[in-house]
Amino acid sequence: MDAVAEQAKVPIFHNRNFVLLLISALFSSPGYFVYIIGAEWLMLTITDNRFYFGMLFFVAAIPRLILLIVGGLIADRVNKRTVLFWSDFTRAMLIGILILLIFTDTVAVWHLLVLSGLFGISDAFSYPAMQSLIPTLLEKDQLQRGNSFIQMTAQISPILGPALGGTLIALLGFTGVFSVACVLLLLASLAVLFIRMKEEKQEASENHSPLADLKEGFLYARKNELIITVVIMALFLNLFFSGPIAIGMPVIVKDVFDGSAVSLATIQTSMGVGALIGAILLASLKLKKPGKAVISGLIGLGVAFGTMGLSANIWMMAGLVALMAVLTQIVNIPLITMLQQTTDKRMLGRMMSMFMTVSTGLTPISYVATSSLIAVGVSIQWIIVVCGSIVTLIAIYNLRNKKILEFKLS
């Protein structure tokens, strides 16, 4: 399932397949974020129970976690373009159902939770397909730039998505915001159809059952010390970061600063701006030994995260969120590139899905723990301060991690 051979040799922006992938991401990511801000604010509007708001993230994380391995197996067996098409197309259809529920004034908490779970299933298939498709379109020495450009298009979404979403909620209501999200995802699904792929001969895979392929993937991962090292670090980082940041931003805006949908859009837009700056920075630089940047970025991320809990106003919070987004790119892009460079192409789908499955294994627990602490009266601000301190300590401990520090990119 490689791209047309000659396209792998040309510069990135002369590579038709890669450009189409960028265009698809340019529509898909903002569409997804427009939906997310709409769903978050709708949940905050129809119920005052913040436990249900936390469950919005939890019910998406569980099917995503369970099915990521299946998504990786499918990405290695099926045309990745087809997987990406159906992922965006089904998301658009789900949003269409939500629009109908809002139009008939029958939307309820459980509707949002079910749709969130279905979106989680879609994520489980789209992530490994995307991450394993990129290395089939580009040469190894193009991967850092390619990943950075994909991140640029993806991070336009937290800029345009929340800004567009908050504005549409204010002007057109929830029907308007979800209609725009639906159209953007439909356009993304159409763009990916124009990527020209050719089937790769896979004699061994054709004779393997899915269970055999899964076993092969686990055996391969066990021999890759870099994957094991990164996964263990990410496992604990996600426990103390994913829940507090995802739940904390909307709750602080709504309950602490008494903000509006536009206030939440400001915070999430600042995240997109920071992430875009980080992606541009990494597209401009070629890191030979990215390990020090990764660990330094993690330390800075922990400090900025803890400080966010002490924010005095929306603008201070927005600045810290932007800084955190820059640092997150400095961590994530080199790590993904390292994994892509050290993985055989036929194993990319399984390795990307295994990495996400194991490294985010504690994310649902993080969502539930954060929601539960808020429900019993613990301040979200203090939750973030404590978790930021723990993230910083984990990062400092990894200054001893030679496997990451000594890795050299091609």
N, C-alpha and C positions, 0 to 999 in steps of 0.2 A: 504493500500500500504506500509506496513511495511516490513522490511527485515525479513529473516528467523529468528525466535525467538531466537534460540540458539546462533546466531552470535552476538546478542546485548550484551551478557554476557562476551564475550572473550576480551582479550587485543586488542588494536587498530590494531596492525600489524598482529594479527592472524585472523582478521575479513576480510574474502575474499572479501566481497562486498565493504568495505571501501577501501581496497587496490586497487581494480579495479577502484574505483572512483578517487583515487590519480593518478593512471597510466593515466586515461583518461585526467585528468587536466594537467598532465605533457606534454602531446602532444597538447592539445587544446590551452592552454594559450600561449605557445611560437608560435604556428601557427598563432594565432590571432595577436600577436605583430609583427611577421614578416610581415604579411599583412599590419598592421597599418603603420609601418615605410616606407614600400614600397609605400603605397597610399599617405602618407604625402609628401614624396620626389617627387613622380610623379606629384602631384598637384603643388608643388613649382617649378617644372621643366617646365610644359607645360603652366603655366600662371604666369605673374608677379603681378597680382591683388590679394593682400593678403586677400581681402574680401571673395573671393571664397575659400581660405584656411580655413578661419573661418567657412564658410558655410559647409565645410566637416564635422565638428563636430556638427553643428546645425541640419543638416538634419538627422543625426543619433540619436540625442537626442529627437527629436519630436516624431517619431513613438515609440521609446522606452518608453517615458513618457506616451503616450496615451494608449499603449497596455500592460503595466506592470500589470495592474489590471486583464486584460483578461488572461495574463500569470499565475497569481496567482490562478485564478479560475480553469484553466486547470490543474495546478500542484496539486490541491486538488482533482481533479476528475479523472485524467488520470495517468497511470503509469509514474512516474517521469523519469525512465530510458528511456522510449520511447521519451519523450520530449527532453532530453539531446541528444539522438542519432540524431534526426531530426535537432536539432539546429546546431550541428557540421557538419552534412552531407550537409545541404543546404548552409552553409558558404563555404564549399569546392567547391560546384558546382558554386557558385557565383564567386569565385576566378578563376575557370576554364573559365568562360565567359570573365573575365578581361584579362586573358592570351591570349585568342583568339583575343580580340580587339587590344592588344599590338602587337601580331604576325602579324596581318593584317594592322598595322599602322593606325588604325581608332579610337584610344582612344581619347576622348575629355573630357572637364571639366564636362559636364553633365553626362557622363557615371560614373565618380567617385562619383558624388553626388547621383545618383540613387543607386549605389551599397552601398554607405554609409548608405542610408536610409533603404535598405533591411537588412544590418547588424544590424541596430538598432532594426528592427522588431525581428530578431533572438535573440538579447540580452534580449528583453522583455519576452521571454519564457524561456530562459536558466537560468537567474538569480534566479527567484523564485523556479524553479525546483531544482537547485543545493542547495540553502540555506534551502529548506524544506526537501530535501533528507537526508542531514547530520544527523539531529536529529532522523530520523527513523532508522539509522544504528548504532548509538552510545547511550550510557547511558548519563544522564545529567551531571554526573561528568567527562565525557570524552570530553564534547563539546569544552571546551577551547583548549585542546590539538588537538582535531580533526580539529577545525577551523584553528588552527595555522599550522598544517601540510598541509591542503588544500591551505592555503596562501603561504606556502613554495613552493609548486609545481606551484602555480599561479605566484609567484614572481621570479621563475627561468626564466619566460617568459621575463620580462624586462632585464634580464641578457643575456640569449641566443638569445632572439628575436631580439633586436636592433643590437647586435654584429653580429649575423648571417645575419640579413637583410642588414646592412650597407656593410658588406663584399661581400655579393652576388650581391648587386647593383654595387659595384665597379668592381667585377670580371665577373659576368654573365649578368649584366643588369637587367631590370625590369622583363623580362620573367623568369629568374632564381629565383629571390626572391619570386615571386608569385607562382611558381611551388612548391617550398619547403613548403610554407604556405599551399597550397592545400593538399599536401601529409600528413602533420602533422595533419590537421583537419580530414582527412579521417581515420587516425589511431586512433584518439581520439574517433570518432564515433563508430569504431569497438570495442574498449576496453569496452565502456559502455554497449554494448550488452551482455557482459558476466556477468553482475550483475544480480543475481537471486532475483527476487521480487515475492511476492505473493499478490494477491488482498485482500484488507481489506473489510470486510462487512460494508457497508455504507447505512443502511436502510433509514436514514433521508436524506442523500444527494441525493439518487436515486429519492426521491419524490420532491426534490427542483428544481425549475428552476434556471438558472444562475443568474437571477435578485434577486431571493430570497437568494441565496448564497452570492451575493454581499452585500445585505442589512445586512445579518447576520454578515458578516465580518466587516462592518462599525460599527455596534452596539457593536461588541466585542472590536474593537479598541478603541471606546469611553470610555469603562470601564477600559482600560489598561493605567493608568497614565504615566507609563514609556514610552510607545510608543509615546504618545502625546508629552511628554517632549523632547525626543530625536529628534522627527521629526521637531519640531519648531526650535530647535537649528541648526539641519542640513540644514534646508531650507535656512536660511540666510548665513550660512557658505559656502554653495555651490554657492550662488550668487557671492560672492567675491573671490572664490578660483578656481572653476572648469574651467571657461573660461580663465582667465589669465594664469593658469598653463598649460593647454592643448595647447593653442595657443601660449603662450609666449615662451616656450622652443624652438620649431622649428624656430620661427621668430627671436629670439635673436641669435641663432646659425647661421642662414642664413644671416640676415641683419645687426646685430651688430658686430659679430665676423668674418663674412665672412667665415663661416665654410663649411664643406662638409657633405655628408651623414654619413661618419665615425665619424665626430664630434658630430652629432646628436645621433648616436648610442652610443657614449661615455657617453653623458648626460643621456640617457634613461637606459643604462646599470648600471650607478651609482644609479639610482632610484631602479632598481631591486635588486642590492646588499644591499642597505639600507633596503628595504622591507623584504628581506630574513633574514637579521640580526634581524630585529624586530620580525618576525614570530618565529625564533629560540628562541629568548629571552622569548617570551610568551609561547612557548611550554615547556620551562624549568621551568617556574615559575607558581605557582597557586595563582592567585590573589583572596583573600577573599573579599576585598573591593576595586574594581577597579576604583571607581569614581574619586579618587584623581589623579590616573595615567592618566585617560582620560582627565580631565581638564588641568592638568599640560602639557600633551602632546599637547593639543590644543594651549596653550600659546606659547610653544616652536615652534610649527608649524608656528604660525603667525609671530613670530620674524624671523625665518629662511626664510620664504617666502618673507617678506619685504626686507631682506638683499640680497636675490637672485637678486632682481632688480638692485642692486648696484655692481654686480659681475664685476670684472676687466678682467677676462679671462675665458676660457672654464673650466679649472681645478678648479677654485674657485667655479664656478657655479655647477660643478659636485659634489663637496664636500657638498655644501648646499642642493642640490637635494637629495643626499644620506641621509643626516640628516633628511630632511623632510619625506623621505620614512620610516625611523625608527619610527618617531613620529606618522606618519599616522597609522602604525600597532598598536601602543600602544593605539591609539584611537579606531580604527575600530574593532579589534578582540574582545575586551571586550564588546563593545556595541552590536555587533551581537550575542555574546554568551548570554548576558543579555536578549535580545529579544527572543532568541530560548528557554531559560530556562523558561520564563514566559508565553509561548504560548502553547495552546493545539495543539497536533500533527495534528488534523484534520483541524486546522486553519492556519497551518504554511505557506502554499503557499500564502494565501491571505494576511497574516500579513507581510510577507517579501516583497511582491509586493507593498502593500500599503505604507510600510515604504519607499521603494525606490521611489515610485511615488511622494509622498508628499515631502519627504526630498530633492528630486532632481527637484522639480517642477520649480524652477527658473534657472536651469542649461541652458536651451535654451536661456533664456534672457541674461545670463552671456556670452554665446558665441557670440550672436548678438551684445551686448554692447561692448565687447572687440574688435570684428572685426570692428565695426563702429568707435570706438575711434581711432584705428590704421589707418583706412581709411581716417579720417579727419586730421591726422598728429600728434596725441598724441603719445608720446614715450611709447612703451611697457614696458620699464624699470620703468618709473614713474607710469604706471598703476599698476604694480606689487608692488611697494613700498607702494602706497596708500592702495591697497587691503590687503596687509600683515598687515598693521597697523590696519585696520578694523577687520580682523580676530582675531588679538590679543585682541582687546577691547571686542569683543563678547565672547571670551574665559574667560577673566577676569570677565566679568559680570556673567558668569555661575558658578563662585565660590560660588554663593548664591544658586545654584541648589541642594537642598537636595535630590531630587528624584534620582539623579545620584550619588551624593557623598556618600549616605548612603546605596546604594544597595550592597547586599552580594551575591556572587556567591555560588552555591552549592558545 
